[in-house]
Structure formats: C-alpha cells, structure tokens
C-alpha cells in the first residue's frame, strides 16, 4: 500500500523540510549511525519507524530514503533522464581511475552501455554455455576433494567460480582460479568493493590528505588489477590486428570495446580499465552472493534439495543425460528457489541515485536538483501486504499454479533485485545461468547441511553477503 497522502483526490505536496528524520548528533547528523556493515538494515528499520519517505543527514549532506515500491519503480523507470548515479559515487570512481559504465551518467553511460550489452544477449550467452559447463565441473572437482572437511567456508570457492566465468566472458581469458589455491586477482577484488562502498558514504575525502592501512591496500589492489587488465587489453589489440574479422563479430566484451573505432564510440585506456574492473566486481560479487544465500536456505531444507535434484534429473533424462542451454530454462522450480532467495536476501537491497533537475515524486514529495536518494529495493518484498507469509522461505509461491491459486498476495513488482528501467542489470540472465548450473550440480553430488556455527548475518558492502556461512557437504552414495 502506497504511503501517498491524499485529500480530495489531490496529493499533499511536501518538501525536504517536511520530511521526518531520525535523531542524530550535532554537526555529524546520522553519520555515525550509518558507518556500519548493516547500513541497509538500519535504513530499512527507519522506514518502519519514519515511513516510506524520510531524510537523513550525513555530516551536513541531506539524503532522502524511499521505500514505497510504486515510487521506487517510477524513479528506476525515469533513469537516466530524471535520476542519475550519485555525485559521490561518480567522484570516488573518478578519483580512483575506474569511472566506467557503473558510475557514468549521460552520453558517456549510453556509449559504454551500448558496447557491453550485446555480450549479454541470449544468443551470445548460449555460445558461452560450454565454458560454463567446464567451469561448473571444475568447481565440482574442487569440492569433491574437500569432502572430508567437517565444515566448509564455501564463499571463497564460489568467488573463484564467478571470477573464472566473468574473465572468460569479458576477456576470453580463463583465470582458472578453481584449479589452484593462489590468491591473485580474487583477493584484490575482495579489497576493492568494500572500500568503494565506504568511500561513497564519506562526507569528507580524508584519503587525499592521510592514508591508513586500508587505503594503502586499496591503492595496491588497484595497481595490481590495472596491470592485469592492461595486459589483457594489449593482447586483445593484437588479436584484433591479427584477425580483423573479430572487429565485425567480436567474441568477447573486451573485443567489442576495443574494436569500437569511430570517434563517438572509442574508449580510452582509462575507460577500458574502468569497465573491466566494473564487470569483474559486478560479476564476482553479486552472483557468488546469490549462490551463497541459496545454500544458506536449502542447507536447512533437505526437502527443497530433493525437489531441485528431481527436477534436474528429469531435465537430464530429457536432454541425453545433461543439462543444456534449453534445459536451464526448464529448471522452473530451481528458478523459483533463486527468486525466493532474492526476495528475502537480495544481493542489492538498496540503490543510490540523485535527482537531475527539480522533481516531484509520485507521493507528492518535491525535491531540488542534486538531491541524493537511497532507494530501498528489498523492503517491499518483505511486506506481508505484498506476499503471503512474507517471512517464510517458500519457493513454490513463484510457480504459476501457486500464484494463481493460494499464494496471494503475490506482488512480484514490490522489490527490485536487479534494479529497473534503462539501467536494469545487464547480467541478470547470466546470473541465473550460473546459479542454476551450480545449485543443480551441488544437489546432485552432495547432501548439504549447516554445522553448528555462529549465526549467519547480513553484511553490506555495495552488495549484501552472508557473514559466517559454513556448509557441510556429504558426498552422495552411488545410486542415491
């Protein structure tokens, strides 16, 4: 239910001054309350206390938090014309030399997005499927070797899987992290994302004047990733020179970006590096977190594991003993498990944005140009007005029969795990492909459970990950 205030069928207009605000500290405002890895939960809790639209003060900078799904959807739809990425995000990414499609606005964003999108088409991803199969098999072999361990912090293995997938798709370069235990690229990426998140929330860029250990680690991580990226760029230039046909039919995202040769599209080395890093970060973190959260849920539900495996076995029998590209689309129950996971544990529970010009939101709130926004993209999915038994993990609610029969209310548009509008996440289809392959393999190969360990909690660093997740994998007996 929208919070819009209506009197005689007219919205009551309100301004920033009219919005409620959580009590903060002199000068600092709400800054100290928001320096937490549970930032999204703090903002969600305040939504319950102050309503679907309220303001926060971060050391003198005012931001508006919006949770009404109708209003959030409208804002996402109106990007990038009326709403942009925040200036703080753009500033931090520019300072670090990684200003790519994720942080860009306007014509720069359109130009870079246009070059990236073809690689995420269904046709392109179908041709990429054999490598997805190979990488899933590598993950299986890696986990089988660990079968004697009582507990497993599987998140590291999942990150290696997603980095191998992403580097192959983006660069045509297989890092093969699943086949060795070296840190390398993966560890550098793990440093970068949390620090980006922290800096975008800082009202004062202290790192320009004094650098702490975490800042020096960030600088070093960026240097190492840039070395790796530019080496791959040079290899790609050589490939295009040796095989000019690739310019017309590029096989990787990087080939498409390097091959763009007209003046309007040419990307600088800085833009190439920025987009390489953006795609690495997005591909590594979001999908590995989705798979990890799915394991968190199904490790507590042997019945769901059985249903996943039974469905996958039917698909294998139908397609000559294996799951092919068409078979992935037919894993409807497994997709329901993924969508239910995203409803409860969205990897992107909030999105930041900024008004381009003065705007009036659908709930009547008038905002000046340059107002920073936090859009709460998960909260609507937790609302019992939108989903029956909203607190329960029930994948069946996403299957057509359930939606038509007894699962009402069922408002799929109440939450936005992949964003929306023109800036909708281009990697959604790939994320589901990776997730289905991994979970189907795990449920076929192992009985999955959780050991006695510290409670799993949500941790936010641009994406939301499960902290303390431990898994027990018991190899299934032949014929089970």
C-alpha positions, 0 to 999 in steps of 0.5 A: 500500500502506497504511503501517498497522502491524499485529500480530495483526490489531490496529493499533499505536496511536501518538501525536504523540510517536511520530511521526518528524520531520525535523531542524530548528533550535532554537526555529524547528523546520522553519520555515525549511525550509518558507518556500519556493515548493516547500513541497509538494515538500519535504513530499512528499520527507519522506514518502519519507524519514519515511513516510506519517505524520510531524510537523513543527514550525513555530516551536513549532506541531506539524503532522502530514503524511499521505500514505497515500491510504486515510487521506487519503480517510477524513479528506476523507470525515469533513469537516466533522464530524471535520476542519475548515479550519485555525485559521490559515487561518480567522484570516488570512481573518478578519483580512483581511475575506474569511472566506467559504465557503473558510475557514468551518467549521460552520453558517456553511460549510453556509449559504454552501455551500448558496447557491453550489452550485446555480450549479454544477449541470449544468443551470445550467452548460449555460445558461452554455455560450454565454458560454463559447463567446464567451469561448473565441473571444475568447481565440482572437482574442487569440492569433491576433494574437500569432502572430508572437511567437517565444515566448509567456508564455501564463499571463497570457492564460489568467488573463484567460480564467478571470477573464472566465468566473468574473465572468460566472458569479458576477456576470453581469458580463463583465470582458472582460479578453481584449479589452484589455491593462489590468491591473485586477482580474487583477493584484490577484488575482495579489497576493492568493493568494500572500500568503494562502498565506504568511500561513497558514504564519506562526507569528507575525502580524508584519503587525499590528505592521510592514508591508513592501512586500508587505503594503502591496500586499496591503492595496491589492489588497484595497481595490481588489477590495472596491470592485469587488465592492461595486459589483457587489453594489449593482447586483445589489440593484437588479436584484433590486428591479427584477425580483423574479422573479430572487429565485425563479430567480436567474441568477447566484451573486451573485443567489442570495446576495443574494436569500437573505432569511430570517434563517438564510440572509442574508449580510452585506456582509462575507460577500458580499465574502468569497465573491466574492473566494473564487470569483474566486481559486478560479476564476482560479487553479486552472483557468488552472493546469490549462490551463497544465500541459496545454500544458506536456505536449502542447507536447512531444507533437505526437502527443497534439495530433493525437489531441485535434484528431481527436477534436474534429473528429469531435465537430464533424462530429457536432454541425453543425460545433461543439462543444456542451454534449453534445459536451464530454462526448464529448471522452473522450480530451481528458478523459483528457489533463486527468486525466493532467495532474492526476495528475502536476501537480495544481493542489492537491497538498496540503490543510490541515485540523485535527482537531475533537475527539480522533481516531484515524486509520485507521493507528492514529495518535491525535491531540488536538483542534486538531491541524493536518494537511497532507494530501498529495493528489498523492503517491499518484498518483505511486506506481508501486504505484498506476499503471503507469509512474507517471512517464510522461505517458500519457493513454490509461491513463484510457480504459476499454479501457486500464484494463481491459486493460494499464494496471494498476495503475490506482488512480484513488482514490490522489490527490485533485485536487479534494479529497473528501467534503462539501467536494469542489470545487464547480467541478470540472465547470466546470473541465473545461468550460473546459479542454476548450473551450480545449485543443480550440480551441488544437489546432485553430488552432495547432501548439504547441511549447516554445522553448528556455527555462529549465526549467519548475518547480513553484511553490506558492502555495495552488495549484501553477503552472508557473514559466517556461512559454513556448509557441510557437504556429504558426498552422495552414495552411488545410486542415491 
